[in-house]
Amino acid sequence: MTIGNHPLSGGSEAISSLSFSSRLLLLLLLLLLLLLLPTHKYHRLLFALYTTHRY
């Protein structure tokens, strides 16, 4: 029996890699939305976090 040549093993690996890339894309989309949306509360929060971590 050759388990490595089983179609399910390759498929699971492809699905895991695709889910990882899709997660990165979703994170980038969320960051773009936060930057584009006129939500001053988020901008103030990010600015406060940036200034506190900077000093």
C-alpha positions as CSV (number, residue, x, y, z in Angstrom):
1,M,0.0,0.0,0.0
2,T,1.3,3.4,-1.0
3,I,-0.3,6.0,1.4
4,G,1.8,8.9,-0.1
5,N,0.1,8.5,-3.5
6,H,-3.4,8.7,-2.0
7,P,-5.4,11.5,-3.6
8,L,-6.7,12.6,-0.2
9,S,-3.3,13.4,1.2
10,G,-2.4,15.8,-1.5
11,G,-5.8,17.4,-1.4
12,S,-5.6,18.1,2.3
13,E,-2.2,19.8,1.9
14,A,-3.6,21.9,-1.0
15,I,-6.6,22.9,1.1
16,S,-4.5,23.8,4.1
17,S,-2.1,26.0,2.0
18,L,-5.1,27.6,0.3
19,S,-6.8,28.4,3.7
20,F,-3.6,30.0,4.9
21,S,-3.3,32.3,1.9
22,S,-7.0,33.1,2.1
23,R,-6.6,34.1,5.7
24,L,-3.7,36.4,4.8
25,L,-5.9,37.9,2.0
26,L,-8.8,38.4,4.5
27,L,-6.4,40.1,7.0
28,L,-5.2,42.5,4.2
29,L,-8.7,43.3,3.2
30,L,-9.7,44.0,6.8
31,L,-6.7,46.4,7.2
32,L,-7.6,48.1,3.9
33,L,-11.2,48.5,5.1
34,L,-10.1,50.0,8.4
35,L,-7.8,52.5,6.6
36,L,-10.4,53.4,4.0
37,L,-13.4,53.7,6.3
38,P,-13.8,57.2,7.9
39,T,-13.8,55.7,11.4
40,H,-11.9,58.2,13.5
41,K,-12.2,56.0,16.6
42,Y,-10.1,53.3,15.0
43,H,-7.6,55.8,13.8
44,R,-7.3,57.4,17.2
45,L,-6.8,53.9,18.7
46,L,-4.1,53.0,16.2
47,F,-2.4,56.3,16.7
48,A,-2.5,55.9,20.5
49,L,-1.0,52.3,20.2
50,Y,1.7,53.6,17.8
51,T,2.7,56.4,20.1
52,T,2.7,54.3,23.2
53,H,4.8,51.6,21.5
54,R,7.1,54.1,20.0
55,Y,8.1,55.7,23.3
